[in-house]
Amino acid sequence: MTGSEARKIRTMIVDDEDLARQVLREFVSKHSEIEVVAECANGFEAVKSAAELKPDLVFLDIQMPKLDGFEVLELIGPGPAVIFVTAYDTFAIRAFEVHAVDYLLKPIGAPRFEAALERAKERLSGKLPAAPLPAMELAAAARPPQQYLDRIPVRDGASVFIIPVAKLDYAEAQDDYVALASQGKKHLKQQTISSLETALDPSRFLRIHRSYIVNLERVTKIEPYGKDSFVAVLSTGAQLPVSRAGHARLRAFLDR
Amino acid sequence: MHPLLTQIRRLLFYLLGWIPLAGMLTYLLAVPGGLTWWQAAAVAFPLCLLYAFVCLAAWYPCLATPLERSSVPRFLVTHVMGAVVASALWVFAARMLARMLTGFEGFHEIVPQISKNFPLLFGTGVLLYLLAVGFHYVLLAVEASRQAEARMMQAGLLARDAELRALKAQVNPHFLFNSLNSISALTASDPAKAREMCILLGDFLRRTLGLGEKPSIPLAEEMSLIHAFLAVEKIRYGDRLRMEESIDPEALDAELPPLLLQPLVENAIVHGVANLVEGGWIRLGAHRRDGLLDIAIENEFDPEAPRRRRNGVGLENVRQRLAARYPGVASFAASAEADRFRVVITIPVQRDEGRVPPQAVLQEKTS
């Protein structure tokens, strides 16, 4: 393997339509510095391939089976440069909020494609700043207003779990991660508990402690625990500490 | 607020109407009552002006006792009591007025003269009040019919509006963008296929343009439009898109509003097939049953798929179009069950344009 081949841009093409992938493949094939390492037809495959292949650049459709483009970006993390490719112009603002390199509208024209590729190369060579925050935080922040999460995608190595929020019992902060307790299992996700708190519907989830968010439907009782502190007992049997501020919030919620 | 008091013009007309009544009272007081013409007029005109306002109060008992929903005893008791109270007040006012007038030249004997005429005044007062009651019922009826007319106009506008919006929303621009992108891909790999897709797309678009103008089309024509649409989508989705049809041959000539089913098939693709890795099926069935046309569109979907925008807008459009076109006669139901989504429509089979067979009256049901 020569040195020039080693510097090839490892690229993934993600779109559920064969013909849409074909256009991108054709445009990319004119560039010898680009190597297509994977083509994926749905979100799960994309996350799996990205975890295994560590691409530099991803062309990413938004509306796909299993996971949408934003969820894929959230799960593959801040590494690769991402160019969204979609027929919908309504996601453009969100796309730039999660620091996508560019946003191509279908049908894609060659000049526009070339411009996007230039930007991607600048990002990869460090001339364009990459996402200043982890992509998952950004993705969480870019959610359309007045719309709370209805499901939380979680990645474990190359596999993806989807946790519908109705099945989330509670979330616990663990350093840079949150542990999401659902159906007797805990899933780790790289996200701060505060950003998760803002993404969840406040009428269904409550921050009861610096480190805990609870699904209010699961709370069966609040018991005193020592002086000035409380525990929340969930229907799953779990017991979570409740801080004084958390207790006040719970009271306010229950009195409503 | 009383409707006559909200506009000064209306009030003036109303008071003008009381002038002949005051004239009649003058006559009654002067001829059978034995007052001089001067005395009678001086009493009758102020009394009638006062009573004109007293009678406006009849508006409220009339409002509270609607003709079509009140029992006869309640109606009689309410208004007879109203008449007695109003008239008693009036007679009392007549006495006060007579007292005030005694100081004037030629009015020294007015108090006993008026007292003598109390029965006449009371009777007139009762009759005038009942006249006012009748007048107020007419006023209420006019008001009600005007409101009904306004509501009808509004409903008509809404229906028209829903139709227009539905028709405008027909050709989804994203369907076009995605199709053009597919054509762009094919131009390099398979130019003949690209040309074929251009022609299919052109065919579909031309049909939607022509059909949008017509009030209704036979099911056969709607189905051929759907086939043109599916031919384009089939190139994009390939084997992922599987369409199954079971259409009663008798149903093919039933008339229905144009472009009613195509958006439902498009919905089934966007929210169903497109979200499934292996694709899925869409089933369309149409059958005739005693003057009715039953249509069911069913599709597979992934209940755990990422949420898409615009979900429900297309369905709401169809529901509104049906409600506007066949008010109270058509039914529309959409339901999701496990991994399948189902829309069921029932419309009357039209024989002549716009005529609905009488046996085709159904309850509108939604779920």
Interface residues (C-beta under 8 A of the other chain):
Chain A: D16 E17 D18 L19 A20 Q22 V23 E26 A41 N42 G43 Q63 M64 P65 K66 L67 D68 E71 A87 Y88 T90 L105 K106 P107 I108 D150 R151 I162 P164
Chain B: H174 F177 N178 L180 N181 S182 I183 S184 A185 L186 A188 S189 I235 R236 Y237 G238 A274 N275 L276 V277 D302 E304 A305 P306 R307 R308 R309
